[in-house]
Amino acid sequence: MRHLRARPCSPDPGRLCEGPLWDPAVQELLWVDITAGLVHRGSLVPFADGSGLPDLLPRVTLAPGGPVGAVLPSRSGALIATVSTSVVRIDDSGRCEEFASLPLFPDGVRRRFHGAACDPHGRLLAAAMPSDTTEGAGSLYQLGPDGLRVLLDSVTLSHGLGWSPDGSLMYYADGATGRVDVFDYDVATGTPGGRRPFASIDGGAPDGLTVDRDGSVWVAVRGAGQVRAFAPDGTCHTVVHVGTSHVSGVVFAGPALDTLVITTATEGLTRQQLDEERHAGRLFVCRPGTAGLPAVPFDDLVPQETA
């Protein structure tokens, strides 16, 4: 078992930073602060101490008007974000255009979009969660040319999504079960099947995840202050110690995709924890000695319809 330590970056702490994603088209990092309703974009620059690790230089912050679950690049060059109950396109000026929204539900439970990711074909998968954590009231949707369709129903808190290097497997972190599951994934149709446990997470809850070029799955473990890496057979082989409890997301970034960028949160920490964990809410970096997979942009050049 390898043990590594991550280093905090310069940007000010956020409330609930999540969803880090490297945009290869512009060589910048995207991330969101969910409850603050902010989308951030920043550049990686060397730390001044010559450590060889990159620091993060914030460049642009956008406020699309509501809690932001995720942000992703698109083939058109616009940013795609899940904002409250909508999927929106954000142009360079920050103007938002809605092109999909959650359907109305008869049960009276309020829901909003949470995390999102693009599959290897450029389809957008977006999780909807109940605002009051009603058990089983969440869903995982896929947005394609025919609009939204439900991929998974009766879930409570969908978190990280990722695919194996060949696209044949989809990894899914379920915060309510405390487990990462794996599905067989039909890339041609965008259909998951054969759900089964991949890795159980003890000492915390699985949040965001990413997959490296060798097929290992790197999972942010909220409450444990760690990122854990699991081989394709589910064996944990690396632990990255972050130094603050609420680790929320992880991605490989940089030109070579060899820098692990980790998001954290202050939300949910006690006053004592905030006093003790002075870097809570910051982004962290680590060089784990492997590289990730490039993000697939959302294919918004195909006409989308709201289901």
Phi, psi and omega in degrees: 000126176268144175235124181238165179231135180267155182246137179289148179261175188285327185305147179301151179299147174252179179278302183220072181285133181208179170060042178295142182208133178271124179265102186292337183293326181243002179056051179220160179264136172251144170201166182236156166245102195300300186286336174282347178070039185239144170247127181245150172225135181211166181249149174271129180226155181293142168297146184289345184275003178073021182290340183091346176277148178272144169265172180244127179252109180299140181239313183223139172232130180240148178236092186285357172098058179145172177298130185255115182281325184196158173222141183217154173282163178228166181293332180283346182100346177284163173269143176247131182222150169262119184233111182057248182256013187236153164257125186234157172254130182247123179272182186297335180275355183093001179288136183253140175233118180283136174227004172200152179211158178295143176289164175281142181246140182280352186275355178080358179281129178281137181227155173215160176290148179240243182285165179205157177202160176256138178281176184297347180262358181089013174279143179269126172251127184227133181265138173249134182237149175288138182294334181254017180056033173303125185299130176076012184263007180258168180213159171246122183252157170238133178252117178228194181301336180262011178098203182276138170223148182279125174264319178226136179237168176059040173250162183256310186217089176287136178238243189292149174228142175197163183234149176295162182305328179267001177078002186276348181234141174243129178259139188220120179267124180248105184297331183287326181270346184068034188216151167257126178254162177233142179239150161288139185231123176271101184296326182297321183252349183071035185246122175271153178199170176065042182300137179204155180296140175250309181208131173270140183250117177255155179076010181172187181239140179291137178238237180292158178213163174212160183242136179268177187292343177267000178093002175286146182252121182257120190242126171285127183250101180292134180094341181256346182068033186220158159245130180243138179253132181241130175295165180304340177271004177091004180276129178284126183238346181215138173237125175258119180271124188262329176096004173213147194295310192270082175276129192240335183202163183205144178203155171271131186225175180095165182305324179263003182054038183246007178251124177276120175252131188236130176262152178223174184222152170263337183298131179093351177277146176284166177301321179296318179296320179297323178292324183276328184254078190291346178257011178302139180090351179274169169266148182234157178229155179202148175251102186273357179087015174218178183230158182263190179255144180292143178292141175267123180288152176294133183275076180276004174280348171271129182304135179251146176233146177277126179285000000 
